[in-house]
Every structure is written in structure tokens, then in C-alpha cells.
Amino acid sequence: MNHLWILTLVSILSLPFSGIAKTVKYELVIRNQTVNMSGKKDVDFALTVNGGIPAPTLEFTEGDDAEITVRNELKNANEDVSLHWHGILLPPLEDGVPFVNTPPIYPGKSRTFKFPIRQNGTYWYHSHTMLQEQKGVFGAIVIHPKKETIKADKDAVVVISDWSDENADRILRNLKKDGDYYLYKKGTLRSYGEAASQDKLNNQLKNEWTRMGGMDLSDVGYDAFLINGKRESQLIEAHPREKVRLRIINASSSSYFHVSLGGIPMNVVSADGNDIEPIQANELLMGMAETYDVLFTVPAHKNYELRATVQDGTGHASAFIGMGEKVLARDVPKPDLYATMDHSMAGTDHSTDHSKPIVEPPSHQMHHGMTHGTDHGAGHTESKPATDVKVTESLTVDKIKALTPINSPKDAKIHNLKLVLDGDMRRYVWHINGKTISEDRLLTVNPGEIVRIVFQNDSMMHHPMHLHGHFFRVLNENGQYSPWKHTVDVPPMQSRTIEFYTDEVGQWMLHCHNLYHMVAGMARVIRYSNFQPEGEMSLYDKHDHHLEDPWYTYGKAELSSNHLEGNFRVSQSWNEFSARVEGANIEGENFNYDFKEQWDYEADLFYRRWFDKWTNLILGGTSYGNEAHAVIGVGYFWPMMIETNFILNHEGQFRLDLERKFQWTKMVFSDLDLTWRPGDHNGDHEVEYELSLMYSPRWSWAAGLMLTNDSLGAGLEYQF
């Protein structure tokens, strides 16, 4: 009998070391909370997970079963929440995108996510509900391998984020008013004066000829950039010769970062959770949602700065490793606002020969035994590479090399897709192949094929493209050794090619991981042809919030002694209604209140249907010279940033409107508005113009002079 008890006890104690999976449980509670993340002010719109920003780090070991309960304790009775496990391979129902593959979690409710851990590496999680990620719902995931492959004395998670003291909902509304709204706050407004002072006026004019004005590095003006929720902190104490593994995650909503370490080259050993051929780099350029692992052997009894500098040069966050005297990271030069965009780069593809696919057959896919089992297993026993190894200045996916070669399935069909990434900064609309997700939601793929996607970026912004539920190969100069990624940066006016094998049946989001670009339309849902949502998900799928196309408003009022004007606009992605009322002091005298006798008025009420970022159809009516007319016309945005309307009324009378803004300095501009009515007999002039000279320290208001056909006046302008 005693022998039986001993055998039973031994069997129980050996369970964790046998093939039986261990269940690891977490409970995550999302609440409203007042915080001060920037050090400048308290804000009450923040969302915390278990009381903190960032959320707690979740740790697992490959082979575990994850069981994560998420509770919604938000005050707003209409606000659901979600959590997406970024880069984790799991069943679609557990992916965490509400209305696409997972039910939303309503206030007062909870959901328990259950999935096996099939990989190892550095990942993260975040809300996939509207703009909640920007408000604080994000955290790290660390998955340890069954067998150690990268040896380190210490391990540290580095969660980089951007923070605004302005509610993210308002940020989006401001961007919809004007994509350049935050240039004033950031001090990155381009001007002829500054361009001339840098001997780059010709560059500025070339960029204006492109109708884009120049490269856009970021859209939002942030109040702080943080590492693990702090502007500056001691990340970890370490002694000389101790080896530290840094798990770096860009969890920001819309910021790229240059990451560097104490002026010392970094030994990069993993990208997006996959071990890579170690590569030395002075700097990492990290897009939103990317992760990199760095091995750092502390060289001396000093404190080394890990610095994340935002790409637009408006700030940075710091964390220190070691102890003693501080060794600062190098300063990142400010970006050149007047660099020309070389259109010869358009369509450039940083990849290898596309005539043959390079994706591994199903039996060797990452999650079927190769994976994080082969890629992670090639002996990272020493972090310091040979002394003759070349140091890369700024590491991007172009140089990353996988540990093992990949061969293509011999019988798999190739499914080619070309996805053109573009947008309109003036109206802040972002789309794929000319359509937002609200009008073109689904991309269909078949199981058992190789999907090859060419991302062609026709915009002036970087786009970090993320595919849920899969890893893909980013085709680069390393050919068969091209790396596995879940998120890839697509640079401005360039292309990237990815390939993946379709063996994760379901429907999955594919989107730009700039949060505001995704919400503004740059997303798709990839659905397998043999998959249909079932049960409650079939109902949620029909009411996906990505199918919504909300309306946004903009207004401007101008009050001058010789000119009055009011504009109001309400718009969606492609539809716009606008109203304009204008009054001019036709007597040329000083301002008085005899509006009936001294002032002349006109008004427009237009509907516009935009076809692309340059062209729109105009329908509506005008009132001019005591006459009302129905009109039809075309609006077009020309090179050199000239906005025009070609309008014809129901009596066959033609009108041309021309508008152009001249930014002389960062705070001084002129607006030129010109209207030509050939053969006009209702007014005193066939050509009417208003030319302003305004001082504007903020986007919202300006003050200055207004010149019209009849007089010179002074006044104010207010945008809202």
C-alpha cells in the first residue's frame, strides 16, 4: 500500500515536467481612471488595466494553456471593450477583434479567453475597440521557450508608448478637420521663409508640385513619450559583464521610434518574437506594433541610456541599464522637413526574386514544429558577435536574416494580391486600393495556397501593416532566409512584398497599425473561402463597426472690417455637404453696421462626392446678386497646392473658384481666394479676390489684414 502512495505522489509531482500542458491564468480588469502620464496635467479619460498604464506583463512558457479573463468595468454603459493578443497564433474566436472574430465585452460583463501557447518570444496585447489603445489599454506578453536558446543573466521588458493629454476621440475629430492640425503644436509647419533660410526653397516648391507638400512623419502632437509608463526611469540594475535581454515593444498608437543604447551598437537577436541571425545595429527604426529583442552585455560600472526618440523629432523617452555614472545615447538629428520625395522610388520593392515563393510547406510552418522551435533553436549561446561583423547604422527589415532557409511548397497555388496604401491628409481619409474598409471589407483567400501580397505605399507616410493570426515572410535581400514577421513597415513611396501559407482557417484583420489610419479606413478583413462566422458571431459580423462611416464637422468664421465669411462642412470619407456665406464691403469705407446698403452677399450650398484625393463632383445651389441658381461642377486639387471649383449654373453661366495658401513663416500666412465670372453683370467685377496677411500662433485662430477689390481691412479668423 505504501508503495502505491509513493507512486501516486511521484506521478503528481511529475505532471509539470510531462507532456501535459500547464494552465496559466490571469484576470484583467479595464476601468476608467484619472492619471497624469505627461507630468503636466491630470486627465479623466484614461483607461487602465488592473490600475496601471501599461497593463501587466503576461508571462507564459511555450506549451502552456492560457486562460485570461477580461472584465469591463467602464462607467459608460454603452462602451464595450476588447483585448487582442498581438502576434499570438490562436483560434480566430480568441483573437480579440470585436465584431470580426470575437464578441465584444459589454459593461459589467467579462469574457475568458482560452488558447494553447504554440510559440515563444516577445509579444504584446492591446484593445481593438476604437481608440482605447491610445487611452492606455496595452501591455507586454513574454513567452519563454521550453528549452533556453538565448542565454542572459537578466531580462527586462521595454514598452514604448506615446501619450496625449487630449482625449483620443477629440484627436481624431481634429485630424478630420485638417490633417495638418497638430503641426502648430509640434512646431513642424513648413514655410517659405524657413526653406529659404536653409537654402531649400527649391525643394519646398518641388514638394508642392507633388500636391503632398513633403514627407509626413506623424499626425498627432503628443505631450509625452514613455517607456514602461515613464519619461525617464531606471529600467534595471546590472553589474559589468552581466548580460541583459531587452524585450523592446513599440506599443505606441501612431509613432515610429529611433531606438539606441548608450552610444554602443546593439546585438539584435529577435524580431517580432522570432529569433534571427544576430546583427549589430547602432539604431532600430521601430514601427508601431513591432518588437525586437536585444542582448546587451554591460561593459563597465556605468548606467547606460536606452533612448526611444520619436521619428518626427519632437521628444524621446529614456530608461537606464546598469549603475553609476550615466552614459547617454546619441542624439538623433531632427528630420529634414524640406527633403524632396523622390518619386523614382515609387514602387521600389525591397525583396528578392518573386518568380518562386519562399514560404515553407505546411509541415514545417512556424506553428507546426519549425517555428519558434527551429528558428529559436540555433544556439544563441553568446551575445557578442565576431569583431569583424559589420555594424548596421539603422536596422530595418531589409537587413534582417532568418536562422533557417525556407523552401516553397511544390504543389501550392500562388495567390497574388496588390494592395495600394494611400490617403488624403487634407480630409484625413486612409484607404487600400482606393477604398476604405467601410466600403470594401473582405479579401478572400483559399486554404492551402501561398498568398503573396505586394504593399505599394503611394503616400508620404510610413504604414506598419499587421496581419492577425499568421506570420509572414518579408521578402528581402536574404532570399530564402527572409525573416518571419507579423508587422512590416512599408516606407513612403515604396513597396514591400510578403508571403504566407493559408492554414489558419477563419477571418482575420489586416490593417495599418497607425491607430488613426486604421480607424480612418486603412484596413481589411481576410476571410478563408471555407469559413463562415457561426452562432452569435454571424450576427456580430453583420454589424461590424468597421462598416460604419461616421460624419465629422469643420467650421471657419472670418470677421474683417471689409469682409465677412462663414464656412461649415460635414463630411464622411467620400461624401461632403458644405455651406458658405460671404459678405463684402462694396463701398470701400470703414466698417459700419449698415449691412443692407453697404454690403454685398453671396452664398453656396454644395454636395461633393469625392472620387479620389484630387477630384470631386459638385451639386447644389448658389445665391448671388439677388438671384438663386442650381449648379453642377467639378472640384480639383492641382499641383502647387491650388484648389479649384469649375461650376456651371442652370442658365449656363460659368464660375471659376481658385484658392491657395502661402505659408511665409511658421506663424504668418496668406490666403488667396479668387472668383472669376465671365460676363458678370450682377457685380462690379468679373474677377473678385480676397488676399489676406495673417498672424496665426495656433491652428484655431489668426489675426491680420484683408485686401479685397474695393478696400483694405483688418480682422480675425477662427476655425473650429
KOLROFI-390581 format. One line per 3 residues: number of its first residue (from 1); for each residue x, y, z of C-alpha. Coordinates in steps of 0.02 Angstrom, whole numbers, plus 50000, padded with zeros to 5 digits. Example, Ala and Ser with C-alpha at 12.3 -4.5 7.8 and 13.67 -1.06 7.14 Angstrom:
1	50615:49775:50390 ~ 50684:49947:50357 .
***
This chain:
1	50000:50000:50000 ~ 50142:50120:50045 ~ 50222:50086:49876 .
4	50056:50135:49791 ~ 50052:50304:49883 ~ 50232:50339:49836 .
7	50199:50301:49653 ~ 50046:50414:49655 ~ 50142:50558:49736 .
10	50283:50541:49609 ~ 50157:50544:49466 ~ 50076:50705:49532 .
13	50242:50793:49557 ~ 50300:50746:49383 ~ 50148:50821:49295 .
16	50228:50992:49259 ~ 50375:50905:49178 ~ 50274:50785:49073 .
19	50184:50817:48909 ~ 50030:50881:48999 ~ 50003:51067:48972 .
22	50003:51186:49119 ~ 49860:51311:49130 ~ 49915:51490:49166 .
25	49775:51605:49222 ~ 49761:51795:49226 ~ 49620:51915:49265 .
28	49625:52087:49181 ~ 49504:52224:49234 ~ 49480:52377:49123 .
31	49423:52534:49215 ~ 49411:52723:49197 ~ 49543:52813:49297 .
34	49614:52988:49318 ~ 49801:52989:49278 ~ 49944:53108:49249 .
37	50058:53023:49123 ~ 50139:53179:49048 ~ 50181:53264:49213 .
40	50083:53415:49152 ~ 49901:53384:49199 ~ 49775:53259:49265 .
43	49657:53185:49136 ~ 49500:53084:49171 ~ 49478:52992:49005 .
46	49615:52863:49034 ~ 49579:52677:49034 ~ 49686:52566:49145 .
49	49709:52378:49155 ~ 49722:52319:49336 ~ 49752:52500:49384 .
52	49903:52535:49276 ~ 49970:52601:49110 ~ 50044:52499:49034 .
55	49946:52343:49079 ~ 50028:52199:49174 ~ 50154:52091:49082 .
58	50084:51918:49047 ~ 50211:51776:49055 ~ 50194:51600:48987 .
61	50301:51454:48934 ~ 50282:51376:48764 ~ 50161:51229:48781 .
64	50056:51312:48917 ~ 49869:51338:48905 ~ 49822:51521:48926 .
67	49663:51565:49019 ~ 49637:51754:49028 ~ 49478:51832:49099 .
70	49444:52010:49041 ~ 49318:52115:49139 ~ 49236:52275:49078 .
73	49209:52394:49225 ~ 49194:52555:49124 ~ 49071:52688:49183 .
76	48997:52717:49010 ~ 48852:52595:48992 ~ 48873:52597:48802 .
79	49061:52565:48791 ~ 49118:52389:48756 ~ 49300:52334:48771 .
82	49414:52206:48692 ~ 49590:52137:48703 ~ 49688:52072:48553 .
85	49839:51959:48581 ~ 49957:52034:48453 ~ 50064:51908:48359 .
88	49993:51758:48452 ~ 49940:51607:48350 ~ 49769:51552:48412 .
91	49592:51506:48357 ~ 49501:51653:48274 ~ 49368:51660:48410 .
94	49505:51703:48536 ~ 49591:51837:48431 ~ 49500:51980:48517 .
97	49438:52091:48375 ~ 49257:52133:48417 ~ 49127:52104:48281 .
100	49259:52021:48168 ~ 49305:51861:48259 ~ 49266:51888:48444 .
103	49109:51952:48533 ~ 49128:52124:48614 ~ 49138:52132:48804 .
106	48998:52245:48864 ~ 48999:52348:49026 ~ 48981:52240:49181 .
109	49022:52084:49081 ~ 49177:51976:49062 ~ 49249:51852:48940 .
112	49377:51714:48968 ~ 49499:51685:48826 ~ 49570:51509:48814 .
115	49706:51456:48692 ~ 49862:51347:48687 ~ 50032:51434:48682 .
118	50111:51373:48520 ~ 50263:51485:48512 ~ 50387:51586:48614 .
121	50458:51761:48606 ~ 50412:51942:48643 ~ 50235:52000:48601 .
124	50103:52117:48668 ~ 49916:52144:48688 ~ 49801:52293:48666 .
127	49622:52347:48643 ~ 49550:52332:48468 ~ 49398:52439:48508 .
130	49401:52610:48426 ~ 49536:52720:48508 ~ 49552:52632:48677 .
133	49732:52582:48643 ~ 49783:52766:48642 ~ 49694:52791:48808 .
136	49802:52660:48895 ~ 49745:52483:48855 ~ 49906:52394:48807 .
139	50035:52280:48888 ~ 50175:52155:48856 ~ 50173:51967:48832 .
142	50330:51863:48866 ~ 50330:51680:48813 ~ 50480:51577:48870 .
145	50540:51431:48763 ~ 50530:51252:48826 ~ 50719:51246:48810 .
148	50825:51401:48832 ~ 50902:51460:48668 ~ 50960:51635:48712 .
151	51057:51646:48874 ~ 51051:51804:48979 ~ 51080:51848:49161 .
154	50933:51967:49170 ~ 50776:52001:49071 ~ 50687:52168:49051 .
157	50529:52219:48959 ~ 50531:52389:48871 ~ 50358:52453:48822 .
160	50371:52613:48720 ~ 50215:52720:48702 ~ 50152:52892:48653 .
163	50035:52992:48763 ~ 49921:53142:48737 ~ 49833:53242:48871 .
166	49696:53264:48742 ~ 49559:53133:48728 ~ 49593:53020:48578 .
169	49414:53043:48516 ~ 49447:53230:48503 ~ 49614:53199:48419 .
172	49525:53103:48280 ~ 49396:53241:48261 ~ 49535:53370:48247 .
175	49626:53268:48114 ~ 49464:53255:48017 ~ 49453:53445:48017 .
178	49629:53460:47947 ~ 49763:53325:47934 ~ 49892:53461:47974 .
181	49802:53513:48133 ~ 49946:53465:48250 ~ 50089:53542:48150 .
184	50070:53702:48252 ~ 50086:53609:48416 ~ 50237:53511:48356 .
187	50322:53661:48275 ~ 50344:53564:48112 ~ 50245:53679:47996 .
190	50341:53706:47834 ~ 50363:53884:47771 ~ 50444:53975:47627 .
193	50545:54082:47747 ~ 50623:53935:47838 ~ 50652:53842:47674 .
196	50741:53994:47603 ~ 50847:54014:47760 ~ 50906:53833:47738 .
199	50934:53858:47551 ~ 50795:53731:47516 ~ 50660:53839:47438 .
202	50677:53742:47277 ~ 50643:53580:47374 ~ 50488:53655:47451 .
205	50421:53706:47280 ~ 50459:53533:47210 ~ 50363:53453:47353 .
208	50215:53570:47324 ~ 50216:53518:47142 ~ 50181:53340:47203 .
211	50024:53408:47291 ~ 50083:53325:47451 ~ 50194:53459:47524 .
214	50328:53339:47588 ~ 50351:53183:47694 ~ 50234:53165:47843 .
217	50318:53079:47989 ~ 50175:53087:48112 ~ 49999:53156:48126 .
220	49975:53189:48312 ~ 50058:53313:48429 ~ 50095:53214:48587 .
223	50127:53276:48764 ~ 50244:53135:48817 ~ 50338:52983:48756 .
226	50356:52845:48883 ~ 50449:52685:48924 ~ 50350:52573:49042 .
229	50238:52722:49079 ~ 50377:52845:49124 ~ 50475:52979:49032 .
232	50636:52925:49119 ~ 50671:52782:49238 ~ 50797:52654:49298 .
235	50750:52501:49196 ~ 50864:52377:49281 ~ 51022:52374:49386 .
238	51162:52270:49315 ~ 51347:52241:49350 ~ 51488:52242:49223 .
241	51490:52087:49111 ~ 51311:52043:49155 ~ 51207:52004:49002 .
244	51034:52084:48992 ~ 50898:52034:48870 ~ 50795:52186:48821 .
247	50622:52146:48753 ~ 50577:52306:48660 ~ 50396:52335:48607 .
250	50331:52485:48511 ~ 50157:52496:48588 ~ 50126:52673:48529 .
253	49969:52720:48435 ~ 50045:52822:48295 ~ 50232:52849:48323 .
256	50387:52773:48246 ~ 50541:52773:48357 ~ 50729:52776:48333 .
259	50794:52664:48474 ~ 50977:52671:48526 ~ 51081:52617:48677 .
262	51216:52721:48761 ~ 51314:52752:48601 ~ 51351:52565:48591 .
265	51298:52450:48447 ~ 51153:52338:48495 ~ 51157:52150:48467 .
268	50984:52114:48394 ~ 50934:51931:48410 ~ 50746:51927:48382 .
271	50613:52018:48280 ~ 50426:52005:48311 ~ 50456:51856:48425 .
274	50562:51757:48301 ~ 50748:51728:48329 ~ 50856:51797:48189 .
277	51037:51792:48136 ~ 51115:51910:48264 ~ 51151:52080:48190 .
280	51239:52231:48261 ~ 51149:52397:48241 ~ 51178:52572:48308 .
283	50992:52605:48298 ~ 50825:52521:48272 ~ 50687:52606:48172 .
286	50532:52531:48253 ~ 50360:52546:48180 ~ 50203:52532:48285 .
289	50174:52352:48346 ~ 50348:52288:48303 ~ 50455:52202:48436 .
292	50642:52174:48443 ~ 50749:52080:48569 ~ 50923:52147:48606 .
295	51063:52065:48706 ~ 51168:52192:48799 ~ 51324:52145:48897 .
298	51358:52287:49019 ~ 51535:52343:48977 ~ 51579:52443:49133 .
301	51518:52505:49302 ~ 51407:52636:49221 ~ 51223:52671:49186 .
304	51182:52658:49000 ~ 51035:52751:48924 ~ 50912:52659:48814 .
307	50829:52801:48718 ~ 50675:52798:48607 ~ 50667:52956:48500 .
310	50507:52986:48405 ~ 50534:52994:48218 ~ 50469:53171:48197 .
313	50599:53234:48322 ~ 50475:53307:48448 ~ 50531:53207:48600 .
316	50601:53048:48675 ~ 50591:52928:48823 ~ 50737:52856:48921 .
319	50771:52703:49028 ~ 50939:52662:49109 ~ 51030:52496:49123 .
322	51173:52467:49244 ~ 51227:52579:49387 ~ 51342:52726:49420 .
325	51386:52867:49300 ~ 51260:52891:49160 ~ 51312:52858:48981 .
328	51189:52944:48865 ~ 51129:52880:48698 ~ 51172:52985:48548 .
331	51056:53123:48492 ~ 50953:53086:48338 ~ 50962:53228:48210 .
334	50800:53321:48180 ~ 50713:53264:48021 ~ 50734:53372:47866 .
337	50563:53448:47836 ~ 50615:53503:47663 ~ 50688:53342:47595 .
340	50619:53304:47423 ~ 50515:53149:47396 ~ 50599:53054:47256 .
343	50456:52984:47153 ~ 50577:52870:47063 ~ 50565:52766:47223 .
346	50380:52737:47195 ~ 50351:52552:47176 ~ 50526:52505:47235 .
349	50514:52332:47312 ~ 50638:52282:47447 ~ 50629:52098:47410 .
352	50704:51952:47320 ~ 50653:51869:47156 ~ 50464:51842:47159 .
355	50460:51710:47025 ~ 50463:51574:47158 ~ 50378:51579:47328 .
358	50487:51555:47481 ~ 50357:51503:47609 ~ 50386:51337:47698 .
361	50265:51192:47667 ~ 50131:51163:47799 ~ 50225:51026:47892 .
364	50365:51150:47928 ~ 50264:51304:47967 ~ 50311:51401:48121 .
367	50167:51335:48221 ~ 50186:51156:48158 ~ 50359:51121:48226 .
370	50481:51237:48138 ~ 50435:51395:48216 ~ 50486:51457:48366 .
373	50556:51281:48382 ~ 50679:51287:48239 ~ 50701:51474:48218 .
376	50727:51491:48404 ~ 50843:51346:48421 ~ 51002:51391:48328 .
379	51113:51417:48477 ~ 51115:51596:48536 ~ 51235:51550:48675 .
382	51343:51705:48655 ~ 51276:51879:48629 ~ 51438:51957:48565 .
385	51464:51926:48378 ~ 51633:51916:48297 ~ 51731:52078:48298 .
388	51733:52087:48108 ~ 51543:52089:48097 ~ 51480:52244:48007 .
391	51376:52365:48110 ~ 51214:52422:48028 ~ 51179:52606:48057 .
394	50988:52595:48067 ~ 50911:52422:48066 ~ 50752:52392:47966 .
397	50676:52232:47898 ~ 50782:52249:47741 ~ 50935:52179:47832 .
400	50854:52050:47946 ~ 50902:51869:47911 ~ 50811:51714:47972 .
403	50909:51573:48054 ~ 50847:51438:47936 ~ 50813:51434:47749 .
406	50637:51417:47684 ~ 50581:51312:47537 ~ 50416:51332:47448 .
409	50279:51200:47439 ~ 50289:51117:47269 ~ 50103:51098:47241 .
412	50034:51258:47321 ~ 49945:51383:47211 ~ 50009:51562:47215 .
415	49876:51693:47255 ~ 49940:51866:47208 ~ 49867:52022:47286 .
418	49920:52202:47262 ~ 49865:52322:47398 ~ 49894:52507:47365 .
421	49908:52608:47525 ~ 49859:52790:47508 ~ 49762:52931:47588 .
424	49712:53113:47588 ~ 49792:53212:47729 ~ 49682:53364:47697 .
427	49523:53268:47737 ~ 49611:53131:47837 ~ 49546:52981:47741 .
430	49654:52824:47727 ~ 49618:52679:47612 ~ 49677:52522:47522 .
433	49656:52512:47333 ~ 49558:52674:47339 ~ 49425:52611:47460 .
436	49404:52619:47648 ~ 49356:52463:47746 ~ 49178:52529:47764 .
439	49151:52508:47576 ~ 49263:52358:47538 ~ 49284:52248:47692 .
442	49331:52073:47635 ~ 49481:51993:47549 ~ 49450:51808:47514 .
445	49589:51677:47516 ~ 49584:51489:47495 ~ 49657:51362:47615 .
448	49817:51276:47560 ~ 49885:51415:47450 ~ 50027:51539:47460 .
451	49962:51716:47471 ~ 50086:51843:47405 ~ 50041:52023:47446 .
454	50129:52173:47371 ~ 50101:52325:47481 ~ 50127:52480:47373 .
457	50135:52640:47475 ~ 50082:52789:47369 ~ 50076:52907:47518 .
460	50206:53013:47608 ~ 50188:52918:47772 ~ 50256:52754:47839 .
463	50124:52618:47862 ~ 50157:52471:47981 ~ 50047:52335:47908 .
466	49992:52196:48026 ~ 49908:52030:47986 ~ 49815:51941:48125 .
469	49825:51753:48154 ~ 49978:51723:48045 ~ 50162:51755:48023 .
472	50226:51801:47851 ~ 50393:51807:47765 ~ 50450:51982:47716 .
475	50544:51955:47553 ~ 50710:52046:47565 ~ 50890:52034:47506 .
478	50915:51873:47605 ~ 50805:51771:47488 ~ 50772:51600:47565 .
481	50824:51673:47733 ~ 50696:51814:47728 ~ 50626:51843:47903 .
484	50462:51798:47986 ~ 50360:51949:48042 ~ 50183:51989:48098 .
487	50201:52177:48062 ~ 50300:52258:47922 ~ 50346:52439:47891 .
490	50302:52500:47716 ~ 50403:52660:47686 ~ 50335:52812:47592 .
493	50326:52792:47403 ~ 50397:52616:47413 ~ 50337:52435:47415 .
496	50356:52278:47519 ~ 50311:52100:47472 ~ 50255:51969:47598 .
499	50206:51786:47582 ~ 50111:51669:47697 ~ 50036:51496:47688 .
502	49849:51486:47720 ~ 49822:51356:47855 ~ 49738:51460:47991 .
505	49556:51448:47937 ~ 49449:51593:47996 ~ 49434:51779:47964 .
508	49572:51897:48019 ~ 49607:52082:48019 ~ 49739:52155:47903 .
511	49770:52338:47940 ~ 49888:52483:47963 ~ 49944:52488:48145 .
514	49940:52676:48148 ~ 49783:52679:48254 ~ 49712:52835:48171 .
517	49745:52770:47996 ~ 49655:52608:48037 ~ 49503:52697:48109 .
520	49503:52814:47958 ~ 49489:52667:47837 ~ 49656:52580:47804 .
523	49604:52402:47846 ~ 49529:52242:47776 ~ 49463:52076:47841 .
526	49544:51921:47765 ~ 49418:51779:47759 ~ 49454:51599:47709 .
529	49337:51537:47573 ~ 49287:51386:47678 ~ 49244:51491:47831 .
532	49081:51573:47884 ~ 49050:51653:48054 ~ 48934:51546:48158 .
535	48819:51571:48306 ~ 48824:51742:48387 ~ 48973:51792:48280 .
538	48866:51780:48123 ~ 48759:51920:48197 ~ 48905:52024:48258 .
541	48990:52006:48089 ~ 48844:52094:48004 ~ 48857:52241:48124 .
544	49047:52262:48120 ~ 49088:52441:48171 ~ 49217:52443:48030 .
547	49068:52456:47912 ~ 49020:52623:47988 ~ 49074:52785:47906 .
550	49044:52924:48035 ~ 49013:53107:47995 ~ 49135:53241:48054 .
553	49118:53430:48058 ~ 49226:53582:48020 ~ 49191:53768:48027 .
556	49277:53933:47995 ~ 49220:54111:48030 ~ 49305:54270:47970 .
559	49262:54444:48030 ~ 49353:54591:47948 ~ 49309:54774:47928 .
562	49285:54747:47740 ~ 49244:54562:47727 ~ 49137:54433:47816 .
565	49135:54246:47782 ~ 49068:54089:47865 ~ 49100:53909:47812 .
568	49031:53747:47882 ~ 49063:53569:47824 ~ 49000:53398:47874 .
571	49086:53252:47789 ~ 49117:53064:47778 ~ 49256:52976:47684 .
574	49188:53019:47512 ~ 49031:53123:47544 ~ 49030:53305:47597 .
577	48899:53440:47625 ~ 48960:53619:47640 ~ 48884:53791:47662 .
580	48967:53959:47634 ~ 48903:54136:47663 ~ 49010:54285:47613 .
583	48987:54471:47627 ~ 49096:54612:47556 ~ 49101:54798:47597 .
586	49070:54862:47420 ~ 49082:55046:47468 ~ 49263:55029:47521 .
589	49229:55127:47680 ~ 49270:55087:47860 ~ 49166:54953:47944 .
592	48992:55002:47999 ~ 48830:54911:48033 ~ 48734:54969:47877 .
595	48741:54792:47808 ~ 48593:54814:47690 ~ 48659:54962:47591 .
598	48848:54946:47608 ~ 48872:54758:47597 ~ 48851:54634:47456 .
601	48820:54449:47492 ~ 48830:54279:47409 ~ 48804:54101:47470 .
604	48839:53922:47416 ~ 48760:53759:47471 ~ 48856:53613:47396 .
607	48860:53425:47400 ~ 49026:53349:47348 ~ 49061:53170:47300 .
610	49247:53134:47308 ~ 49316:53008:47182 ~ 49496:53016:47245 .
613	49603:53138:47342 ~ 49608:53261:47197 ~ 49436:53259:47114 .
616	49256:53286:47169 ~ 49086:53311:47089 ~ 48987:53464:47145 .
619	48796:53477:47152 ~ 48697:53614:47239 ~ 48642:53793:47231 .
622	48710:53970:47242 ~ 48640:54140:47282 ~ 48723:54292:47203 .
625	48663:54464:47154 ~ 48486:54431:47221 ~ 48472:54278:47108 .
628	48474:54094:47153 ~ 48539:53957:47038 ~ 48556:53770:47034 .
631	48733:53719:46993 ~ 48841:53572:46941 ~ 49028:53569:46938 .
634	49195:53485:46970 ~ 49320:53520:47107 ~ 49503:53481:47077 .
637	49663:53498:47178 ~ 49806:53548:47064 ~ 49996:53540:47079 .
640	50067:53683:47183 ~ 49926:53655:47308 ~ 49794:53751:47209 .
643	49613:53710:47248 ~ 49485:53747:47110 ~ 49299:53735:47076 .
646	49231:53736:46898 ~ 49045:53775:46915 ~ 48903:53794:46788 .
649	48730:53856:46839 ~ 48563:53810:46761 ~ 48567:53965:46650 .
652	48733:53914:46575 ~ 48837:54042:46672 ~ 49013:53987:46718 .
655	49111:54019:46877 ~ 49291:53976:46924 ~ 49348:53975:47106 .
658	49533:53968:47150 ~ 49608:53953:47323 ~ 49790:53947:47376 .
661	49878:53962:47545 ~ 50054:54033:47560 ~ 50145:53993:47723 .
664	50277:54130:47737 ~ 50340:54086:47911 ~ 50281:53963:48044 .
667	50157:54093:48107 ~ 50124:54206:47957 ~ 50023:54154:47805 .
670	49918:54224:47663 ~ 49759:54153:47588 ~ 49716:54199:47409 .
673	49535:54172:47356 ~ 49491:54217:47178 ~ 49324:54203:47087 .
676	49301:54232:46900 ~ 49129:54252:46822 ~ 49147:54287:46636 .
679	49022:54418:46576 ~ 48959:54450:46752 ~ 48831:54591:46754 .
682	48770:54572:46933 ~ 48928:54637:47015 ~ 49058:54769:46984 .
685	49198:54647:46943 ~ 49215:54494:46832 ~ 49359:54443:46943 .
688	49341:54457:47131 ~ 49481:54422:47253 ~ 49522:54419:47437 .
691	49704:54417:47490 ~ 49749:54405:47674 ~ 49906:54425:47777 .
694	49878:54338:47944 ~ 49972:54300:48103 ~ 49924:54130:48174 .
697	50011:54057:48329 ~ 49884:53916:48336 ~ 49782:53817:48211 .
700	49618:53883:48279 ~ 49637:54070:48260 ~ 49727:54208:48163 .
703	49726:54398:48153 ~ 49783:54515:48016 ~ 49743:54611:47858 .
706	49619:54578:47718 ~ 49631:54655:47544 ~ 49481:54647:47426 .
709	49441:54728:47259 ~ 49373:54880:47348 ~ 49469:54903:47510 .
712	49597:54853:47640 ~ 49532:54796:47808 ~ 49584:54711:47969 .
715	49504:54568:48063 ~ 49504:54396:48142 ~ 49485:54217:48083 .
718	49428:54069:48190 ~ 49424:53884:48143 ~ 49327:53754:48241 .
***
